[in-house]
């Protein structure tokens, strides 16, 4: 307990699944957590479930909401980019709309969230970024995960590029 005492974290897609479990785990470790999601109904019980969690609706596809979130929370110690969508199809069933949506939510949202907080971390000389990737990516091809695998490969590449550029400036960047 208290491994994250005094730390502050913003988590996207925290209404369910890995995001929700991470919000609870980080709060149990003493972290102040802002748990966000596009679905308010998934957030309602989270604050009651674990002390140290504050929730608010955030659509990571909307730059104005990302900017508002950055103003609301200031400079968190940790950003967990957990938002994502699994498009379950091969290239033959993937149309431009599905491809674009997958990249917007799984990659571009991470880019925009990171860019919103990077100036504060650079000014402070420290920060932590966690990007949700997948083994279904550049690591391994998985059947019926054409768009998903491509986006998660992009997340891994983005994570490595961020680490190469900013680790020496005190910004830690990892992918799960």
C-alpha positions as CSV (number, residue, x, y, z in Angstrom):
1,X,0.0,0.0,0.0
2,X,0.9,3.6,-0.5
3,X,3.4,2.9,-3.4
4,X,1.7,5.8,-5.3
5,X,1.1,8.0,-2.3
6,X,1.2,11.7,-3.3
7,X,1.0,10.9,-7.0
8,X,-1.8,12.0,-9.4
9,X,-3.0,10.1,-12.4
10,X,-5.4,10.6,-15.2
11,X,-6.8,7.5,-16.8
12,X,-8.9,7.3,-20.0
13,X,-11.5,4.6,-20.6
14,X,-11.7,4.0,-16.9
15,X,-15.4,3.0,-16.9
16,X,-14.8,-0.7,-17.3
17,X,-12.2,-3.4,-17.9
18,X,-8.5,-2.6,-17.6
19,X,-9.0,1.1,-17.1
20,X,-11.4,0.6,-14.2
21,X,-9.3,-2.0,-12.6
22,X,-6.2,0.3,-12.9
23,X,-8.1,3.2,-11.4
24,X,-9.0,1.2,-8.4
25,X,-5.6,-0.4,-8.0
26,X,-3.8,3.0,-8.3
27,X,-6.2,4.6,-5.8
28,X,-5.6,1.8,-3.4
29,X,-1.9,2.5,-3.6
30,X,-2.5,6.1,-2.5
31,X,-2.8,7.8,-5.9
32,X,-5.2,10.6,-6.6
33,X,-7.0,9.3,-9.7
34,X,-9.0,11.1,-12.3
35,X,-11.0,8.3,-14.0
36,X,-12.5,9.4,-17.3
37,X,-14.7,7.7,-19.8
38,X,-17.1,8.6,-22.6
39,X,-19.8,6.8,-20.8
40,X,-21.0,8.5,-17.6
41,X,-23.1,5.5,-16.6
42,X,-19.9,3.4,-16.3
43,X,-18.3,6.0,-14.1
44,X,-21.1,6.6,-11.6
45,X,-20.2,3.8,-9.2
46,X,-16.4,4.1,-9.4
47,X,-16.1,7.0,-7.0
48,X,-18.2,5.1,-4.4
49,X,-16.2,1.9,-5.0
50,X,-12.8,3.3,-4.1
51,X,-11.7,6.5,-2.2
52,X,-9.3,8.7,-4.0
53,X,-11.0,8.5,-7.4
54,X,-12.7,11.5,-9.0
55,X,-14.6,10.9,-12.3
56,X,-15.6,13.0,-15.2
57,X,-16.8,12.4,-18.8
58,X,-14.1,12.7,-21.4
59,X,-14.5,12.0,-25.1
60,X,-10.9,11.5,-26.2
61,X,-11.9,12.0,-29.8
62,X,-12.7,15.6,-29.2
63,X,-9.7,17.9,-28.9
64,X,-11.7,20.6,-27.0
65,X,-12.6,18.0,-24.3
66,X,-9.0,17.0,-24.0
67,X,-7.9,20.6,-23.6
68,X,-10.6,21.1,-21.0
69,X,-9.4,18.0,-19.1
70,X,-5.8,19.3,-19.1
71,X,-7.0,22.6,-17.6
72,X,-9.1,20.7,-15.0
73,X,-6.4,18.4,-13.7
74,X,-3.3,20.5,-14.3
75,X,-0.1,18.3,-14.6
76,X,-0.7,14.8,-13.4
77,X,2.3,12.6,-12.5
78,X,0.9,9.8,-14.6
79,X,-1.2,9.6,-17.8
80,X,-2.6,6.2,-18.6
81,X,-3.9,6.2,-22.2
82,X,-6.2,3.3,-21.9
83,X,-8.9,4.2,-24.5
84,X,-9.3,1.7,-27.3
85,X,-11.6,-0.2,-29.6
86,X,-11.2,-3.8,-31.0
87,X,-12.4,-3.9,-34.5
88,X,-12.8,-7.6,-35.2
89,X,-12.4,-8.1,-39.0
90,X,-9.9,-8.9,-41.7
91,X,-8.9,-6.4,-44.3
92,X,-11.8,-7.6,-46.5
93,X,-14.4,-6.6,-43.9
94,X,-12.6,-3.4,-42.9
95,X,-13.9,-0.2,-44.5
96,X,-12.5,3.3,-44.3
97,X,-14.9,4.2,-41.5
98,X,-13.8,1.3,-39.3
99,X,-10.1,1.9,-40.1
100,X,-10.3,5.7,-39.4
101,X,-12.2,5.2,-36.2
102,X,-9.7,2.5,-34.9
103,X,-6.8,4.9,-35.6
104,X,-8.6,7.9,-34.1
105,X,-9.4,6.1,-30.8
106,X,-6.5,3.8,-30.4
107,X,-3.7,6.0,-31.7
108,X,-4.6,9.7,-32.3
109,X,-6.4,10.0,-28.9
110,X,-3.1,8.8,-27.2
111,X,-1.1,11.3,-29.2
112,X,-3.5,14.2,-28.3
113,X,-3.6,13.3,-24.6
114,X,0.1,13.0,-24.4
115,X,0.7,16.3,-26.3
116,X,-1.8,18.1,-23.9
117,X,0.3,17.2,-20.9
118,X,3.9,17.1,-22.3
119,X,4.6,20.9,-21.8
120,X,3.9,20.6,-18.0
121,X,6.0,17.5,-17.6
122,X,8.9,19.1,-19.5
123,X,8.6,22.2,-17.3
124,X,8.6,20.0,-14.2
125,X,11.3,17.6,-15.4
126,X,9.3,14.5,-14.8
127,X,6.2,12.6,-15.8
128,X,5.0,9.1,-16.7
129,X,3.0,7.9,-19.7
130,X,1.5,4.5,-19.9
131,X,0.0,3.6,-23.3
132,X,-2.3,0.6,-23.7
133,X,-0.9,-1.6,-26.5
134,X,-1.5,-5.3,-27.2
135,X,0.4,-8.4,-28.2
136,X,-1.9,-8.2,-31.2
137,X,0.3,-5.7,-32.9
138,X,3.8,-5.6,-34.3
139,X,4.5,-8.4,-31.8
140,X,2.0,-11.0,-33.2
141,X,-0.5,-11.1,-35.9
142,X,-3.9,-12.3,-34.7
143,X,-6.7,-13.5,-36.9
144,X,-9.6,-11.0,-37.5
145,X,-7.7,-8.2,-35.8
146,X,-6.5,-6.3,-38.9
147,X,-7.2,-2.7,-37.9
148,X,-6.7,-3.4,-34.2
149,X,-3.3,-5.0,-34.7
150,X,-2.2,-2.1,-37.0
151,X,-3.3,0.5,-34.4
152,X,-1.6,-1.3,-31.5
153,X,1.6,-1.6,-33.6
154,X,1.4,2.2,-34.0
155,X,1.0,2.6,-30.3
156,X,4.1,0.6,-29.7
157,X,6.0,2.7,-32.2
158,X,4.7,5.9,-30.8
159,X,5.7,4.8,-27.3
160,X,9.3,3.9,-28.4
161,X,9.6,7.3,-30.2
162,X,8.4,9.2,-27.2
163,X,10.8,7.3,-24.9
164,X,13.7,8.0,-27.3
165,X,12.9,11.7,-27.4
166,X,12.0,12.4,-23.7
167,X,13.5,9.8,-21.3
168,X,16.5,12.0,-21.0
169,X,14.2,14.9,-19.9
170,X,12.7,12.9,-17.0
171,X,9.6,11.6,-18.9
172,X,9.1,7.8,-18.5
173,X,7.1,6.2,-21.3
174,X,5.9,2.6,-21.4
175,X,3.4,0.4,-23.2
176,X,1.4,-2.4,-21.7
